[in-house]
């Protein structure tokens, strides 16, 4: 299992992962944090859907975005392998690991939102279809292709999803728009 939030192999502090959960397709090939993975460590991230939020900070409406046909999504991603340092093994999220253990992390490639989701958010994951997997993984395209409109649907869900301790199917239940 890979952890979400890329930790580049050269990183001294694993806290960088919190800032590297997404990589813009427009700049990932040049940014130091993503450049090596862009060239050599691409991945596919299977998902049933993903969440975005609208509204002000205190009143945020969660939305579940999925394929209209119910099939899984495949998000374009990058991955890295990071070596646990002595400091990391003694505190924080890697307590219990030994120094020099390897942790594999990933980030999601994002692109400009298509018409299906642009009213909710201006960015979206770069999505791949089965016929595009090999070219993405082998580094043939400079960037994943855009997702044509009409393939995704957004559904309002309850604020239960706003708390990461809630990790169950109830997070996917439809809800009226709250905010």
N, C-alpha and C positions, 0 to 999 in steps of 0.2 A: 504494500500500500504506500502510495506517495502522499505527502502532506501538502496541503494547499498553501501557497506562499513560497515563492522561489527563494532559495538561499544559494547565491552563486558560490562556486567552489572556493573562490578567493576571499569570501566574507569572513571577517574576524568575529562579528557579532551576529548571531542568528536572528536578532530582532529585526533585521532588514526584511525578513519575510513578510511582515505586516504591510510593508509598502509595495511589495512585489506580487500581489495576488493577480494582477492583470498586466498585460503587456500590449501596448498599442501596435497594431500591425504596421502602421505607418513609420514607426521609429525603432521597432524591436531589433532589427538587423544591425543598427548602429549603436544602440545604448550599451554601455559596458556591462550592465547587469544581465542582459539578455543575449548579447552578441554571440557568445560561444555556443549556447544552447540553440540559437537560431540556425547556426551552421550544422550542428551535429547531434542535437538531442531534442527532436520533435516528438510529440506524442498525440494521441487521441484521448479525449476525456468523455467517456459515455455518461449520459445523463438522461433522466426522464423529463427534466425541465430545469429552469433556473428562475431565480427571483430578482425582481427590481422593485424599487420603492418610488412613490411620488408623494409630494406634500412637504410641509414644513417639518423642521426637526422634531418637534413635540407631537406632531400628528402625521405620521408617515403611513401611507397605505401600501401594504405589500401586494405584489402581483406575481402570479405564477405564469411563466411563459413556457409553452410546450408546442410540439408539432401538432398541427390540426388533425393529422391522421393517427395520432397516438403512438407512432413509432419513436424510438429513442433518438435523442440528439447526439451528435458527435462533435465536441468542441475541439478546435485546434489548440494545442498547448505546447509548452516547452518544459523540459525537466532538467534537473541538476542533481548531482550527488555531492553532499557536503560532509566533511569530516568533523566530527564532534571534538571540540577542544576541551581541555581540562576545566576551564572556567564554565563552559556550557554544561558539562556533566555534573557540576556541583550545585547549580542553581537554575531556576527557570524551567522551561518546558522540556528540557532534555535530562532532567534528574533521573538517574537510573541507567542512563547510557554510560558506556565506558569511553574514555578519551580514545580517539581514532575510530570509533564506530562510524558507519556511514549512514546518513539520513538522505533519503531521496525526496525531493520537493518538486512542485510544479507551479506553473502560472498559466492562466487562460489568455489566449490571444483575443483581443477585442478589435472591432471595426465599427465604422459608422452604422447606426441602426437603419434597418430598412423600414418601409412603410408600416409593417405589421407592429412594430414596437416603438417607433419614433415618438409617439405621443406620450409614452411612459418614460423613456430614457433615450439620450442621444447616441449611446454606444450599445453594442451587443456583442456576445461572443461570436467569433468567426466559426461558422458551422460548416461541417464537411459531410458529403454524401458518400456512400460506400465506394463509388467509382473514383473518388478523389483521394482516398486514404493513402494509397501507395505513393502517389506523387508528393503529397504533403510530407509523409514520413521520410522519404528519400531526399527531400530538399530541392526537388525539381522546380516548384513554383517559387517565385519571389514572395508571393503572399497567397493566402487562401482566397478562393473566389468569393464574391459576395453572395448572400442568400437572396434569391428572388422573392418578391412579396407574395403573400397568399399562402405561405407554408406554416406560419406561426400564429398562435392564438394566445391572448392574454386573459387571465381570469383573476379577479380580486379574491384574495384569501384573507383569513383573519390575522390579527396581530400576534397570535400565538407563535408564528414563525419568527417574530422579532427577537425571541429569546433563544440563544443557541442550546440551552438545556432541553428545549423541546425538540426532540429528534424522533418524530413518529408520524404515521400517516395522517393524523389530524391536521398537520400543518398544510396539507394539500386540499383541505375541504374548501369549497366555494364559500364566499362571504359577500354580503352586500358591500358596496363601496362605503367605507366608514368616514373618510375625510374628504 
